[in-house]
Every structure is written in structure tokens, then in C-alpha cells.
Amino acid sequence: MEQDIDNVLKRLMSSPTTTGCLVANNQGLCIEKRGEISPNAAGIATAILCQASKLEPNSNAPIVALETGKKTCLIHKHGITGVVYKEVIKPGTR
């Protein structure tokens, strides 16, 4: 399982807009992280996803997107919780 997680994180970090990513267990503890992301985000992200899941309890796990002016934080659960920080690219800046 560790090798699978490592491969996924490497693939995510290969995107030029990804600045950080992590995976967390069901208790919100950081299993592994890459890039510019605090392991403390694992617990917060797990809690946010848990609350978002209550909006439609009979559907699949939601994908939560939190946006600021500079970054987007994507949170999704597929067995374990994944968090990805991406740079916001403004039109005409690349």
C-alpha cells in the first residue's frame, strides 16, 4: 500500500500547478505528504469532508474544493482522504 501511495503522490506532484499533496487516514492523521503542505491539514481536511458527506448521505463521497486568490485545495476520499493544493493560474499569465 505504501508504494501505491508513493506513486500517486509522485504523479500528483509532477503537475506544474500542484504545490503540495497529502493522504490521511480515517482518523485524520497524515500518512504521507509531498511539497508545500502542512501535515496538520490532514485532520482539518478529513473533518471538512466528513461534514460535506452529511449533505447527501446516500451519494458517493464528495469532492470539496476550497479556493483562495492564489491556491485551490481539493479534498476527496477513496478509501483514504487525499488533499491536493494547486496554484491558481490566471488567464494570460502563462
Secondary structure, 3 states (H helix, E strand, C coil): CHHHHHHHHHHHHCCCCEEEEEEECCCCCEEEEEECCCCCHHHHHHHHHHHHHCCCCCCCCCEEEEECCCEEEEEEECCCEEEEEEECCCCCCC
